[in-house]
Amino acid sequence: MIQEFYGGGESIFDSPEIKTKLKILHAVDKSLDRITISEICENADISRQTFYRHFKSKYDIPSWHTIFCRQFYLNEIGRTINWEIGYYQHLRLITQERDFYRKSIQYTINEPFGQTVIPESRKNVIFETLINWRHVNIDHNMRFLVETFSKLECEILNDWLRSERETDLTQWTNDLLSIVPVKLYKAMLIPPSDKKPKS
């Protein structure tokens, strides 16, 4: 499993590039539709050149963070961990920036968050996991399940991050598990290692 740390225990979040991106993320104090890049730069105490070295648009900030966080746990479901651990740990990680999501995408209408690149990225990861890790044949029904589920999963996560409801990682994990199609859930389970019972 990809960890949140480099070898030697150094956090990936402490790398200079990620620190700068998070500094920009934390500088967003209102809806992305209402805040300007100049305001973000002023709040973050950086130049516009620095901003554009890391992001093409202010609307790329939440998409970057979501996809970045997915690599640690969510994308590892079916590869190195099962659904329960993957969901719980992903939720734990991404909700650390829940205040940012509430402020930045609560009323965003110009580029609605999560409607394009994020579900597409999630769909591609699931297909890759099924084919390369679980060696599953992708028939018409499985393709339909993955395409539909990836959109639903993203929509639910986005709604939760924007909402004012209390964070409950255990309940959210259980709720997410309840919407995973049985066929997909089983296809991405990691079988227990074939250990021979001791005689």
C-alpha positions in Angstrom: 0.0 0.0 0.0 1.2 3.5 -0.7 1.7 5.2 2.6 1.4 8.8 3.6 5.2 8.7 4.3 8.3 8.4 2.2 10.9 5.8 3.2 12.4 6.8 6.5 9.2 8.2 7.9 9.1 11.6 6.2 5.6 12.7 5.4 4.7 13.2 1.8 2.8 16.2 3.0 6.1 17.8 4.1 7.5 17.9 0.6 8.1 21.5 -0.7 5.7 21.1 -3.6 2.8 19.7 -1.5 3.4 22.3 1.2 3.0 25.1 -1.4 -0.1 23.5 -2.8 -1.6 23.2 0.6 -0.7 26.8 1.4 -2.6 27.9 -1.7 -5.5 25.6 -0.7 -5.6 27.1 2.8 -5.6 30.6 1.3 -9.1 30.0 -0.2 -11.5 31.5 2.3 -14.7 31.8 0.2 -16.4 30.2 -2.8 -14.1 29.7 -5.8 -16.6 31.7 -7.9 -16.1 34.7 -5.6 -12.5 34.7 -4.8 -9.9 35.9 -7.3 -6.4 34.5 -8.0 -5.0 37.8 -6.8 -6.8 37.3 -3.5 -5.6 33.7 -3.1 -2.0 34.9 -3.8 -2.3 37.7 -1.3 -3.7 35.4 1.4 -1.0 32.8 0.7 1.7 35.4 0.5 2.9 34.1 -2.9 3.3 35.5 -6.4 0.9 34.8 -9.3 3.8 33.0 -11.0 4.0 30.6 -8.0 0.3 30.0 -8.2 0.4 29.2 -11.9 3.4 26.9 -11.4 1.2 24.7 -9.3 -2.3 25.2 -10.8 -3.7 26.2 -14.1 -6.9 27.5 -12.6 -8.4 28.2 -9.1 -10.9 25.5 -9.9 -8.1 22.9 -10.1 -7.4 23.2 -6.4 -10.1 21.0 -5.0 -9.7 18.5 -7.8 -6.0 18.3 -7.2 -6.5 17.7 -3.4 -9.1 15.0 -3.9 -7.1 13.1 -6.5 -3.9 13.5 -4.5 -5.5 12.1 -1.4 -7.0 9.1 -3.2 -3.6 7.6 -4.0 -3.0 6.7 -0.4 -6.1 4.6 0.4 -9.1 4.9 -1.9 -7.1 3.8 -5.0 -5.6 1.0 -3.1 -9.0 -0.8 -2.6 -8.7 -4.1 -4.3 -5.0 -3.8 -4.6 -3.5 -3.9 -1.1 -6.5 -3.2 1.1 -10.2 -4.0 1.2 -13.2 -1.7 1.0 -13.6 -1.0 4.7 -10.1 0.1 5.5 -9.8 2.0 2.2 -13.0 4.0 2.8 -12.3 4.7 6.4 -8.7 5.9 5.9 -9.6 7.9 2.8 -12.3 9.7 4.7 -10.0 10.3 7.6 -7.4 11.9 5.4 -9.6 14.0 3.1 -11.9 15.4 5.9 -8.8 17.0 7.5 -9.5 19.7 4.9 -13.2 19.7 5.2 -13.4 23.4 6.1 -11.8 24.2 2.7 -14.4 22.2 0.8 -17.2 23.8 2.7 -15.9 27.3 1.8 -14.6 26.7 -1.7 -17.2 24.6 -3.4 -20.4 25.3 -1.5 -21.8 27.5 -4.1 -19.5 26.9 -7.1 -21.6 27.0 -10.3 -19.0 28.0 -13.0 -17.2 24.7 -12.8 -19.2 22.3 -10.6 -16.8 20.3 -8.6 -16.6 16.6 -9.2 -18.7 16.3 -12.4 -16.0 15.5 -14.9 -12.3 14.8 -14.1 -12.9 13.3 -10.6 -15.4 10.5 -11.5 -13.5 9.8 -14.7 -10.3 9.4 -12.7 -12.0 7.1 -10.2 -13.6 5.0 -12.9 -10.2 4.5 -14.6 -8.6 3.4 -11.3 -11.3 0.9 -10.6 -11.0 -0.6 -14.1 -7.2 -0.8 -13.7 -7.6 -2.5 -10.4 -10.1 -5.0 -11.7 -8.0 -5.9 -14.8 -4.4 -5.8 -13.4 -4.8 -6.7 -9.7 -8.0 -8.8 -9.6 -7.8 -10.2 -13.1 -11.5 -9.7 -13.7 -13.0 -9.8 -17.2 -14.8 -6.5 -17.8 -18.1 -7.5 -19.4 -20.9 -5.1 -20.3 -22.6 -5.3 -16.9 -19.3 -4.7 -15.0 -18.5 -1.7 -17.2 -22.0 -0.3 -16.5 -21.6 -0.9 -12.7 -18.2 0.8 -12.6 -19.2 3.8 -14.7 -22.4 4.3 -12.6 -20.9 3.6 -9.2 -17.9 6.0 -9.8 -20.3 8.9 -10.4 -22.4 8.0 -7.4 -19.5 7.6 -5.0 -18.0 10.9 -6.0 -21.3 12.7 -5.8 -21.9 11.4 -2.3 -18.4 12.3 -1.1 -18.7 15.8 -2.5 -22.0 16.3 -0.8 -20.7 15.2 2.5 -17.6 17.4 2.3 -19.7 20.5 1.5 -22.3 19.8 4.1 -22.5 21.0 7.7 -23.3 17.6 9.1 -21.0 16.2 11.8 -18.1 14.1 10.6 -18.6 10.5 11.6 -16.0 8.3 9.8 -17.5 5.0 10.9 -21.0 5.9 9.8 -19.8 7.4 6.6 -17.7 4.3 5.9 -20.7 2.0 6.5 -23.0 4.2 4.3 -20.5 4.1 1.5 -20.1 0.4 1.7 -23.9 0.0 1.4 -24.0 1.6 -2.0 -21.2 -0.6 -3.5 -22.8 -3.0 -6.0 -22.4 -6.6 -4.7 -20.8 -7.8 -7.9 -18.2 -5.0 -7.8 -17.6 -5.4 -4.0 -16.8 -9.1 -4.4 -14.7 -8.6 -7.5 -12.4 -6.2 -5.7 -12.0 -8.2 -2.5 -8.5 -9.4 -1.7 -8.6 -13.1 -1.0 -6.9 -14.3 2.3 -3.5 -15.7 1.8 -3.4 -19.4 1.2 -2.0 -20.5 4.5 -2.0 -24.2 5.2 -3.5 -25.0 8.6 -1.1 -26.1 11.2 -1.3 -29.9 11.8 
